[in-house]
Amino acid sequence: MKNKLSINNITTTCLGLILSALFLGCDSSQHTRFVCNCEEQKQLQAFVKESIGPANNMSDEEMEDVINQLRKDGIRLYCKQKPVWHKNGEIDWTKQKFDSCEVIMVSW
């Protein structure tokens, strides 16, 4: 009888932990993302525009790949990292407070 109670207690505890993890996992959490304001976006655009010519080595490499890499490098150079609220893998706009000029850089 004592073993049955122990197994029941363990089962109940495990079930409680699983349910808690599910409920807590659905809540919003903050993740660090690159965010560009208006001025930083202009700097990023100028960087990509000015760097396309020198980055083109006239090889068979796709220019889309070069432009994408320049954009990534520009984001790292000019934009700031900020905490961004996420819920279920997407930005939680109910908690996110940003200026209308700020852009969260999510596409890599």
C-alpha positions as a printed Julia matrix, in Angstrom:
108×3 Matrix{Float64}:
  0.0    0.0     0.0
  2.84   2.36    0.81
  4.36   1.83   -2.66
  1.04   2.65   -4.33
  0.87   5.98   -2.52
  4.43   6.8    -3.55
  3.68   5.99   -7.2
  0.5    8.07   -7.04
  2.4   10.97   -5.49
  5.1   10.76   -8.15
  2.49  10.57  -10.93
  0.57  13.53   -9.52
  3.76  15.57   -9.12
  4.88  14.8   -12.7
  1.48  15.65  -14.1
  1.48  18.92  -12.17
  4.93  19.82  -13.49
  3.93  19.05  -17.07
  0.76  21.14  -16.82
  2.67  24.01  -15.22
  5.24  23.94  -18.01
  2.49  24.03  -20.62
  0.72  26.99  -19.02
  3.91  28.92  -18.36
  5.19  28.19  -21.86
  2.22  30.0   -23.41
  3.0   33.28  -21.67
  5.06  36.06  -23.23
  8.8   36.24  -22.73
 11.5   38.64  -23.84
 14.16  37.85  -26.44
 16.91  40.13  -27.67
 16.46  41.27  -31.28
 18.0   43.93  -33.48
 15.8   47.04  -33.69
 16.47  49.92  -36.1
 15.07  53.42  -35.72
 14.57  55.78  -38.68
 18.13  57.12  -38.7
 19.65  53.65  -38.36
 17.46  52.4   -41.22
 18.81  55.19  -43.44
 22.38  54.28  -42.46
 21.66  50.61  -43.18
 20.22  51.41  -46.62
 23.19  53.64  -47.47
 25.63  50.94  -46.33
 24.03  48.28  -48.55
 23.79  50.68  -51.53
 27.42  51.81  -51.22
 28.74  48.29  -50.67
 26.99  46.47  -53.54
 29.53  47.55  -56.17
 32.69  46.63  -54.22
 31.07  43.38  -52.99
 30.29  42.21  -56.54
 33.26  40.06  -57.54
 31.69  39.26  -60.94
 31.61  35.56  -60.14
 28.73  33.13  -60.49
 27.67  33.89  -56.93
 24.1   35.11  -56.73
 23.86  38.83  -55.97
 20.83  38.1   -53.79
 23.18  36.25  -51.43
 25.62  39.18  -51.44
 22.86  41.71  -50.74
 21.45  39.53  -47.96
 24.88  39.29  -46.31
 25.42  43.05  -46.64
 22.04  43.63  -45.0
 22.94  41.3   -42.1
 26.28  43.04  -41.64
 24.61  46.46  -41.79
 22.05  45.48  -39.18
 24.83  44.37  -36.84
 26.75  47.59  -37.49
 24.0   50.21  -37.27
 21.07  48.79  -35.29
 20.78  48.23  -31.55
 19.82  45.08  -29.71
 16.73  45.47  -27.54
 14.47  43.11  -25.6
 11.39  42.2   -27.62
  8.3   40.47  -26.22
  7.45  37.14  -27.86
  4.49  34.81  -27.42
  4.18  31.45  -29.15
  7.12  32.25  -31.44
  5.72  35.59  -32.66
  6.09  39.18  -31.51
  3.57  39.96  -28.76
  2.29  43.37  -29.89
  0.04  43.66  -26.82
  3.15  44.11  -24.64
  5.56  45.58  -27.19
  6.01  49.33  -26.91
  7.98  50.83  -29.79
  8.15  54.12  -31.6
  6.32  54.04  -34.95
  9.65  54.56  -36.65
 11.32  51.5   -35.11
 11.56  48.25  -37.05
 12.26  44.89  -35.47
 14.67  43.06  -37.75
 13.4   39.5   -37.7
 14.15  38.15  -41.18
 17.59  36.71  -41.66
